[in-house]
Amino acid sequence: MLKIKQFVFNPFDENTYLIVDNDTLKAAVVDPGMFTDRDLLVFDDFIRLNKIKLVQVINTHMHVDHCFGDNYVRDKYGVKVSAHLGDDFYAAAMEQQAARFGMVRHMKPVMIDCPLDDGDTIIIGRSTIHVLHVPGHSPGGIALYDKEDGWVITGDSLFRGSIGRTDFEGGSMSQLINAARTKLLTLPDDTVVYPGHGPSTTVGQEKKSNPYLQ
C-alpha cells in the first residue's frame, strides 16, 4: 500500500507529493518544488524523521515551479529524475523560466534521466504506479495513477473545478481537454485527484461539475 504526504512549497503554492510504500519505506518525490531554505529543511526533516528511503524524483511536467528542488534532491539523495521527454526543452531552460516570472535565481538545467511515457509503470517498494500521458498544459504532461489505492496525481492537468493554463509554449487547450476526458475522467468516480495546486477532489466530482470538461 502506498501513502501520500503533501507539502505546499514556493511562491506558487505548488503541491509536492511524497509517495511512500508502507512496507519498505521506499519513496518517490513528485514535483519537488522546494524554493527556500525552510522548504528544504521541512522536506529533509520529514525524510529523516520517518526513516524514508528516497529512490527517485518524478515530474508530472517540467514547469519551473514544479522543479525548483529537482537538482537538490538528485544531488543530496543520489536519485534519478523521471519525466516525459516532451518537456525536455523546459527542463533545459530552468533559469529562463524563472526569469519570466521576475525571479533572479541561478538554476541549472534539469536532466531527465529516465524517460516516461503513456503506459509505463513505476515500481515503488512493492507497489506499482501507472503513467498516463496527459498533454496540453505542457507537451510532456503526465499523471500518476495508483489503481490499487484509488488515487491519481494530475500535476497541472486537472484541478478542483478547473484545468491547467495552456498559454505557455507547447500548450493546447483542445489537447488538454481531450486528454483529461479520455485519460482522467475515465478512471473510477471515487478516484482521489491530487492536483499540482490547490485542494484534492475526485474524478466523479470533476465529471459532474468541472465547467471545462462538460
URUR-V465132 format. One record per residue. N is the residue number from 1. RES is the residue in one small letter. OMEGA is omega in degrees with one decimal (none if undefined). Layout:
N/RES/OMEGA
N/RES/OMEGA
This chain:
1/m/178.7
2/l/173.4
3/k/-176.3
4/i/169.8
5/k/-178.5
6/q/170.7
7/f/172.9
8/v/-173.5
9/f/168.9
10/n/-175.8
11/p/-179.8
12/f/-176.5
13/d/-177.2
14/e/178.2
15/n/171.3
16/t/-178.0
17/y/171.4
18/l/178.8
19/i/-173.0
20/v/172.8
21/d/-175.0
22/n/-173.6
23/d/-173.5
24/t/-173.7
25/l/170.9
26/k/-172.6
27/a/170.7
28/a/174.5
29/v/-178.0
30/v/177.3
31/d/-178.6
32/p/-174.5
33/g/-176.5
34/m/-171.6
35/f/-178.0
36/t/175.1
37/d/178.6
38/r/176.5
39/d/-179.0
40/l/179.9
41/l/178.7
42/v/-179.2
43/f/-177.2
44/d/179.4
45/d/179.4
46/f/178.0
47/i/-176.0
48/r/-174.7
49/l/-179.4
50/n/175.8
51/k/-177.5
52/i/178.5
53/k/-177.3
54/l/-174.6
55/v/177.7
56/q/170.1
57/v/174.0
58/i/175.3
59/n/174.0
60/t/172.6
61/h/-169.6
62/m/169.9
63/h/-165.5
64/v/-177.0
65/d/178.2
66/h/-172.4
67/c/-176.6
68/f/-175.0
69/g/-175.5
70/d/-175.6
71/n/176.2
72/y/-178.3
73/v/179.2
74/r/-175.5
75/d/-175.3
76/k/-172.7
77/y/175.7
78/g/-178.2
79/v/-178.7
80/k/-180.0
81/v/178.1
82/s/178.6
83/a/177.8
84/h/-177.2
85/l/174.7
86/g/178.4
87/d/-177.5
88/d/-178.9
89/f/173.5
90/y/-179.4
91/a/-178.2
92/a/-171.4
93/a/-177.1
94/m/-177.8
95/e/178.2
96/q/176.2
97/q/179.9
98/a/-178.8
99/a/178.9
100/r/178.1
101/f/177.1
102/g/-179.3
103/m/174.8
104/v/-172.3
105/r/177.7
106/h/179.6
107/m/175.6
108/k/171.5
109/p/175.0
110/v/176.9
111/m/174.3
112/i/-176.4
113/d/-173.3
114/c/-179.8
115/p/177.1
116/l/177.1
117/d/-178.4
118/d/179.5
119/g/176.7
120/d/173.6
121/t/178.6
122/i/179.3
123/i/173.9
124/i/-175.4
125/g/179.9
126/r/-174.9
127/s/-175.8
128/t/175.3
129/i/-178.9
130/h/-178.7
131/v/176.3
132/l/177.2
133/h/-177.4
134/v/-177.5
135/p/176.1
136/g/170.6
137/h/169.8
138/s/-177.2
139/p/-175.7
140/g/-179.2
141/g/176.7
142/i/170.3
143/a/-177.3
144/l/-172.2
145/y/174.6
146/d/-176.6
147/k/-175.3
148/e/-176.3
149/d/171.8
150/g/175.4
151/w/176.8
152/v/173.0
153/i/-169.0
154/t/-175.3
155/g/179.8
156/d/178.7
157/s/-176.5
158/l/175.7
159/f/171.4
160/r/177.5
161/g/-176.9
162/s/173.1
163/i/-177.5
164/g/175.8
165/r/-175.6
166/t/-177.1
167/d/172.9
168/f/179.9
169/e/178.9
170/g/-179.4
171/g/179.5
172/s/179.6
173/m/-178.2
174/s/178.9
175/q/-179.2
176/l/179.7
177/i/179.5
178/n/-178.4
179/a/179.2
180/a/-179.0
181/r/-172.6
182/t/-176.0
183/k/-174.3
184/l/-177.4
185/l/175.2
186/t/175.5
187/l/179.6
188/p/-174.8
189/d/-176.8
190/d/176.6
191/t/177.9
192/v/-179.7
193/v/174.9
194/y/-175.4
195/p/-179.3
196/g/176.5
197/h/174.1
198/g/-173.3
199/p/177.0
200/s/178.8
201/t/174.0
202/t/176.9
203/v/-179.3
204/g/178.9
205/q/-179.0
206/e/175.5
207/k/-177.0
208/k/-164.4
209/s/-178.8
210/n/-172.6
211/p/-178.8
212/y/-170.8
213/l/179.4
214/q/none
